[in-house]
Amino acid sequence: MVIVDETRGRMAAAHARIAVTGTAGLLVLAKAAGLVPVVQPLLLAQGYFLSERLLQAVLRQAGEG
């Protein structure tokens, strides 16, 4: 698995048939593993840009929305 947020990197990984997750997905996995208590402040505090639609989807997946 590779962790990449950029579109070109995701496309290259998909072409190479490598599983992909991004920063948001990694945070959801970290929460599920008990490594972080909440995801939302971590995404917002770092100036990480997500569309409102994607942010809400990530928060639902993390059990925060």
PyMOL commands that set and color helices and strands:
alter all, ss='L'
color gray80, all
select helices_A, chain A and resi 7-15+23-32+40-45+52-61
alter helices_A, ss='H'
color red, helices_A
select strands_A, chain A and resi 2-3+20-21
alter strands_A, ss='S'
color yellow, strands_A
deselect
rebuild
show_as cartoon
